[in-house]
């Protein structure tokens, strides 16, 4: 284990309001690519599953009929960036609150917001300032 001092100055930029609830989690290093300095980071605003792995969203289909698939069911949103260069590390998982969906990490998050609304019912997703609610 290694020691790192962190200073928290402000809230993450993806938060829509100051009211949120976090739980502790272990952030996995599985599938995380190292940067040019050999460091591995999981960025704040990344969707995580129950095992602490980043959830990837893929798109298939044609222009008028895209479908989106999640690699796993998201359990929450990583609250702060975590370095996982030396293996899995502790982190904070946001399970309740309001977020600006455009500022979350990953591809196709905004496009697949309806799936996220269903998977994470205690998180309120806003797209272009509009609250997204479950359709149908």
C-alpha positions as CSV (number, residue, x, y, z in Angstrom):
1,X,0.0,0.0,0.0
2,X,1.2,3.5,-0.6
3,X,0.3,6.8,1.0
4,X,-1.1,9.8,-0.9
5,X,-2.3,13.0,0.6
6,X,-5.4,14.5,-1.0
7,X,-6.8,18.0,-0.6
8,X,-10.5,18.5,-1.4
9,X,-11.2,22.0,-2.4
10,X,-14.6,21.8,-4.1
11,X,-17.3,19.4,-5.2
12,X,-16.9,17.4,-8.5
13,X,-18.1,19.3,-11.5
14,X,-20.7,16.7,-12.5
15,X,-22.9,17.4,-9.4
16,X,-26.1,19.3,-10.0
17,X,-26.7,20.0,-6.3
18,X,-24.9,19.9,-3.0
19,X,-27.2,17.1,-1.7
20,X,-25.8,13.6,-2.4
21,X,-25.0,10.4,-0.6
22,X,-21.8,8.3,-1.0
23,X,-20.8,4.9,0.2
24,X,-17.3,3.5,0.4
25,X,-16.2,1.1,-2.4
26,X,-13.1,-0.5,-3.8
27,X,-12.2,0.8,-7.3
28,X,-10.9,-2.0,-9.5
29,X,-7.8,-1.6,-11.7
30,X,-9.2,-4.2,-14.2
31,X,-9.3,-2.8,-17.7
32,X,-7.7,0.6,-16.8
33,X,-5.1,1.8,-19.3
34,X,-1.9,3.5,-18.0
35,X,-1.2,7.0,-19.2
36,X,2.1,8.1,-20.7
37,X,3.8,8.2,-17.2
38,X,2.6,4.6,-16.4
39,X,-0.1,5.8,-13.9
40,X,-3.6,4.3,-14.0
41,X,-6.5,6.5,-13.0
42,X,-10.3,6.0,-12.8
43,X,-11.8,9.4,-13.2
44,X,-14.4,11.1,-11.1
45,X,-17.8,10.7,-12.9
46,X,-17.2,7.2,-14.1
47,X,-20.0,4.7,-13.7
48,X,-19.0,1.7,-11.5
49,X,-20.5,-1.7,-11.1
50,X,-20.9,-3.5,-7.7
51,X,-17.4,-5.0,-8.1
52,X,-15.8,-1.6,-8.6
53,X,-15.1,-2.0,-12.3
54,X,-15.8,0.9,-14.8
55,X,-19.0,0.3,-16.8
56,X,-18.5,0.7,-20.5
57,X,-21.4,1.7,-22.8
58,X,-21.3,0.5,-26.4
59,X,-23.5,1.5,-29.3
60,X,-24.7,-0.6,-32.2
61,X,-27.2,-0.3,-35.0
62,X,-27.8,2.4,-37.6
63,X,-28.2,6.1,-37.4
64,X,-32.0,6.0,-36.9
65,X,-32.0,2.9,-34.6
66,X,-29.1,3.0,-32.3
67,X,-29.1,0.6,-29.3
68,X,-26.9,1.0,-26.3
69,X,-25.5,-1.8,-24.1
70,X,-24.0,-1.6,-20.7
71,X,-21.0,-3.9,-19.8
72,X,-22.5,-4.4,-16.3
73,X,-25.3,-2.9,-14.2
74,X,-24.0,0.4,-12.7
75,X,-24.1,0.6,-8.9
76,X,-23.2,4.3,-8.7
77,X,-20.9,7.1,-9.9
78,X,-17.3,7.4,-8.7
79,X,-17.1,10.6,-6.7
80,X,-13.4,11.4,-6.9
81,X,-10.6,10.4,-9.2
82,X,-8.8,7.3,-7.8
83,X,-5.3,6.2,-8.8
84,X,-5.2,2.4,-9.3
85,X,-1.6,2.0,-10.5
86,X,-0.7,-0.3,-7.6
87,X,-3.9,-2.3,-7.7
88,X,-7.5,-1.8,-6.4
89,X,-7.9,1.3,-4.1
90,X,-10.6,2.7,-1.8
91,X,-13.0,5.2,-3.3
92,X,-16.4,6.9,-2.8
93,X,-19.4,5.8,-4.8
94,X,-22.3,8.2,-5.2
95,X,-25.6,6.3,-4.9
96,X,-28.0,9.2,-4.4
97,X,-28.0,12.8,-5.8
98,X,-28.4,14.9,-8.9
99,X,-25.9,15.0,-11.8
100,X,-25.2,16.8,-15.0
101,X,-25.1,13.8,-17.4
102,X,-23.0,15.6,-20.0
103,X,-20.2,15.8,-17.5
104,X,-20.0,12.1,-16.6
105,X,-17.1,10.1,-18.0
106,X,-17.4,7.6,-20.9
107,X,-18.9,7.4,-24.3
108,X,-22.7,7.5,-25.0
109,X,-23.7,8.4,-21.4
110,X,-26.1,11.1,-22.5
111,X,-27.6,8.9,-25.3
112,X,-28.2,5.9,-22.9
113,X,-29.5,8.1,-20.1
114,X,-32.9,6.2,-20.1
115,X,-31.1,3.0,-19.2
116,X,-29.2,4.7,-16.4
117,X,-32.4,6.2,-15.0
118,X,-33.8,2.7,-14.6
119,X,-30.6,1.1,-13.2
120,X,-29.9,3.9,-10.7
121,X,-33.3,5.2,-9.5
122,X,-31.9,7.4,-6.7
123,X,-29.7,9.4,-8.9
124,X,-31.4,12.2,-10.8
125,X,-29.9,12.7,-14.3
126,X,-30.1,16.1,-16.0
127,X,-29.5,16.6,-19.7
128,X,-29.2,20.2,-20.9
129,X,-30.7,21.3,-17.6
130,X,-33.8,19.0,-18.0
131,X,-34.6,16.3,-15.5
132,X,-34.7,12.9,-17.2
133,X,-37.5,10.6,-16.0
134,X,-38.4,7.0,-16.8
135,X,-40.2,6.8,-20.1
136,X,-43.1,4.5,-20.8
